[in-house]
Amino acid sequence: MPVFCAAYGCNNRRSIDTRSHGITFHKFPSDTGLRRQWEVAIRREGFVVTESSKLCSEHFKPDDFDRTGQIVRLGDGASPSVFNFPCHLQRDHSYALPNSPTRLKARLSEALARVESLEREKQNAKTRERRAKKTVKSLLEDLKEKNLINEELNERLGFHSDLQVDLFSKRGHEYTKDQREWMQSVDARPGLNTMMLDMLKRKREEDPAKYGSVALMLDAMAIKKHVQYNSHTQKMSGYVDMGNGMDETDLATEVLVFMVVGIQGDWKAPIAYYLTKSLSPDTQKVLVVHALEELHARGIKVVCMTMDGHASNVNMCNQLGCQLKGNPHEPLKTFFEHPVTADRVFVLMDACHMLKLARNMLQAYSPITSATREISWSYIVELNNVQTKDGLHAANKITNKHVQFDGQKMKVSLAAQTLSHSVVVALRTLRDLGYSQFKNCEATAEFIEMIDRLFDILNSRNPRAKGYKAPLGALNWTERVELLLRGREYLLSLVMKDGTPLHQSKRYLSVIGFVINMDTLLMMIPDLLQVQRYVCTYRFSQDHLELLFNSVRASGGWNNNPTAGQFQGIFRRLMVRCGVSPSGSGNVAAQDKTVSLSAADMHSVLMAEEELLSPFANIPAVICDHSYLPTRFGGLVDNALVYISGFAVRKILKKLSYIPMAKTAAERQRQYRARRDADPERRENYLRSERERWKRDTEAGKNKKISNLGDRAKRHKRKMWRDAKKRQKNREALRNSDTPPQSPDNQNAEKPRSGSSRQHLEGKKQSRRARYKLHKEIAQLQHALTKERKLKEKYKKRLQRSVKQNESPRSKVCELVKNCPVNSRIRKTLLLHEALISDIKRKYQNARNERDKQILAKVTVGKIVKSIGCRDDFSENFTCKYSSEIQAVHFGSSHQQATLHTGTLCVGGSQEPTCFSTISPSKHKSPAAIWEHLNPVLDYVQATHPEVSVILFFSDGPCTQYKQKGNFFLFSTELEKRGIKAGTWNFFEASHGKGAPDGVGAALKRTADMLISHGRDIQDAHELFEALLETNTSIKLFFVNGDTVEQALERMPSNLPAVPATMRIHQVVTLAPGEILSRDVSCMCSTQKQLQCECWNTNHFSFVKKVPDAVSQRQTRIHWEDPEVLGQWCVLTYDKDLFPGIILAMDETHVQVKCMHRVGPNRFFWPAREDVLWYVFDDVLELIPPPKPVTTRHMEIQKDIWARLSE
């Protein structure tokens, strides 16, 4: 991208020529104050600094540069001062203050007086402007409130202000009289409205695509029985009137209204209404056929007919030729032949009405069954109870009125919010959170989800919507067909509690209604997609009629049942686009911007003797859906303001003059380019001149080929090409987006007036100011971000230097094996071990809370070792059961339990191991009990294999069973009593998982449970032993008497010395009675030699000739059984360092200590995050007095104690 100088009148551009002349370019400073000085210095009004804005070096003095390095830089605080401004930008007058204070005071007084005068003039101008605008502002607000003008017209009228209207003048009275005569000429009698039909015929002739295809819908509204004289027709109104001129004697109880809605256009129009009393299906069929014939006579094709789910409507459709009561498992015939053209006219049930029926059915028939699972209304009730109790809503709108909707059954919004996707998500969320009342709610969630998706497909209204609310088009039709077929099968599979299919119940329309709509869409939509890109199914909704009924009811102060005379008057006002607006609290609300056609668009000959033109005929105002005038003022005649406002609007439009403001340079340039590109010849000349200029620049050396550039320039050039290609792809993807347009193009729509309005230009100014502020904020944030990054790099390097000073895992491994030659595999294993230890230490230091530290402390007790040999493990206690309790799944705590000690045995070079298990009624698992369980196994080994002289044990390492001093003592003494020369005991790491002993125990338990399920009672351990023997299992079984275990516990010594670093031991070797060798890592070379190698820091320990050292002497002075030890200070060793701390808790073998951190020799402090961990008793050296504070933060141990402990 080329770089130009931002100074006024400077044409310097970064190139090879400017570089050869020593001209450099410099960015605007990031400092806000200095940047403001630069902006003031260049004197460019409206200039906004960007990241690419630069000034060349010709606008700075030579003293402003720092040329000490290879790159020319500006000095600190340098500001541009060398410019060549024109006369109107030069400031040559003197800024010096006068010497005399009197003159200075006089000038100040003059300036203050001038400021005060200008302020008064400004205030007076604002007052005049406000007073001028107020004259018409109230009129415009009234027109906008009555929805008689749109936003465009309101904006255009907003520029003018001083037109005043006299509501009681002679001219206003004459205008009102003309409007009254014009309205009386509008025909609004019952029956088909020929004025509206003729208007539709003319519209179709003007635009066949928009007005050629319609959807017909019909619905009835209740009215009050009331007879009154109608002065317009000079007859009594209130009786049944079918529009045929016959006098009826029955009073009308409802009004049946017919309406057509454009399928490809945003319009709708009521074409007929009838005052009826309980119409039969035959009569209703005649009315529908008559409407179809009249519409066909005017060239309008009816594609489909929409109605609610009333029984008379279903019977009428069957009489017309549909088969809506056939076998629902086969496709229904949801169409009938047109009475004139024999084309197919499809039938649709109103989607909103079907949604309410589905909601009512779920409440009435709950629970219903789907695929052997229950669908219940109670889950929605429980959801409301949970949300009401907790005071929080799980992202849904369920309240008490949604659950108790008896008084508002017609409210569509309540049904849509009840059977919505948000309720599905809430039910599944509460189920996943563990609420027991929502454990089996999945079937209900699936039902609601299916109904919600079907309703979205049947009610799509936004052409740019996504998901299931998107309109039906060629891109998503295949997917919608699959969903419709799946939904059809799902609804037909629903059954009631008594097994009756739901589509055969009294509320069959809650299912059949959706099936009818799905079958209609499957047949009708492919035909419609042949002539249009997409179909919004909201065009087939009965909401258009319901909104008309809401407007009629609202006209009488929200009277649900107007009289026949009231309805006739309101219908006339609706036709002239001066009716009422639909209430927002009605049963339905407007969902789109469908325009309601009116008698204002009719140009047919009226029924009066003289043709009276509509006063609104020349107003280019688009009236939104059901935008009617309220009649709360008592009638059209009395409301003169409405008609006088129309007269004022027309007069204003005639005198409307618009003077556009001056265009900016960017706007002029864009318009010039648009005009140039619109002319092919001018564009070709422009491209030819650009090619010639490029050729001249290339020959002159200004443009270089990429092969002639350096490596850095090549990389920069190629990056620019890639970025340009990426931007081009993004533009093409945006142009080729498959998002459908807003609506079919209206060729006859009025084009907006060219130019920009005053509000638009003011908005652009505000946008520029906002962008300038945002640019400044971005620059400040980028500067702060740069500083933070530099600070981050500084601390990162400091951390790296501190890490390098610490001993790495590789150096530790080298130090460990320097005197012992090992192969590469073992060295890698040790390196991994040290790396894991370092990582665990780091995670422990960064642990967020005490619980994480405890978990890490207990997990890191395990060590790394794997080997083969005699593997032992305690299986979980087996609870004895009775066969009669199996069905109840009862495990009584009063039942006896049996302890199983399982393992596998490999002797010599035998290929298959021998599985064994000892069974005992004793629950003890201490070392003495372990060896009582091992005694019969060892007897079996010596009896079957007398040549065995060495035994290798493998087990896990629980500190209460195998890895403790009691087991080490018995291991070193019991083998010698049996004549076994030596042995090893190897411990697996804590997370090694399940092994062969666990499999042995599982097999025995499963066998016992199988015996119980077949009627065998197992009451105690002996019966378990006998029952397992009878199965002839291959597992060797031994029975250990409970009294024998108790006697072994009494013989166990109680004053055994502690083995140092017990929890770090992974292998124990015994060669003599009372003598053991311990290692941190298991050594397998012991199985090949004399079991006396010195690998892996072998430690010797003797239970017989143990000489107490300094540590043991200190340990004897700590009485861990004394509760007074809690809360005292102690010193412990961790990772070869000493740390003071406070004892918090104890158990049988460990103590919990909150430690201080060390910063130097005998200098400690409390960390910000508490360091609490469990340690073995051997790690605690001794109890000490509380440390003394040295500074406000640091503390130290008494010097004599520290010197002794350090030695």
Secondary structure, DSSP 8 states (H G I E B T S, - for coil): ---BB-STT---B-SHHHHHTT--EEE--SSHHHHHHHHHHHT-TT----TT-EEEGGGS-GGGEE-SSSS-EE-TT---------GGG---S-----S-HHHHHHHHHHHHHHHHHHHHHHHHHHHHHHHHHHHHHHHHHHHHHTT-S-HHHHHHHTT-------TTSHHHHHHHHHHHHHHHTS---SEE-HHHHHHHHHHHHH-HHHHSEEEEEEEEEE-----EEETTTTEEESB-B-SSS----SB--EEEEEEEEESSSSEEEEEEEEEESS--HHHHHHHHHHHHHHHHHTT-EEEEEEE---HHHHHHHHHHT-BTTS-TTS--B-EEE-TTT--EEEEEE-HHHHHHHHHHHHHHH-SEEETTEEE-THHHHHHHHHHHHHT---SS---HHHHS-GGGTT-HHHHHHHTSHHHHHHHHHHHHTT-GGGTT-HHHHHHHHHHHHHHHHHT---TT--GGGS-EETTTHHHHHHHHHHHHHHHHT-B-TTS-BGGGSTTTHHHHHHHHHHHHHHHHHHHHTTTSSEE-GGGG-THHHHHHHHHHHHTTTS-SS--HHHHHHHHHHHHTT-S----TTSSS---S--EE--GGG--S--SSSS----TTTT------TT-----TTS-TTT-HHHHHHHHHHHHHHHT---------HHHHHHHHHHHHHHSHHHHHHHHHHHHHHHHHHHHHTSS--GGGS-HHHHHHHHHHHHHHHHHHHHHHHHHT-----SSS--TTS----SS--HHHHHHHHHHHHHHHHHHHHHHHHHHHHHHHHHHHHHHHHHHHHHHHHS--HHHHHHHHSTTS---HHHHHHHHHHHHHHHHHHHHHHT-SSHHHHHHHHHHTT-------SEEEEE---EE---GGGTTTT---TTS-EEEEEEEEE--TT-SS-EEEEEEES----SHHHHHHHHHHHHHHHHHH-TT--EEEEEE---TTTTSSHHHHHHHHHHHHHTT--EEEEEE--TT----HHHHHHHHHHHHHHHHHHTT----SHHHHHHHHHHTT-SSEEEE--HHHHHHHHHHS-S-----TTGGG--EEEEEETTEEEEESS--GGGGTS-S----SS-EEEESSS----HHHHHHHT--TT-GGGTT-EEEEEETTEEEEEEEEEE-SSEEEEEE-EEEETTEEE--SS-EEEEEEGGGEEEEE---EESSSS-EE--HHHHHHHH-
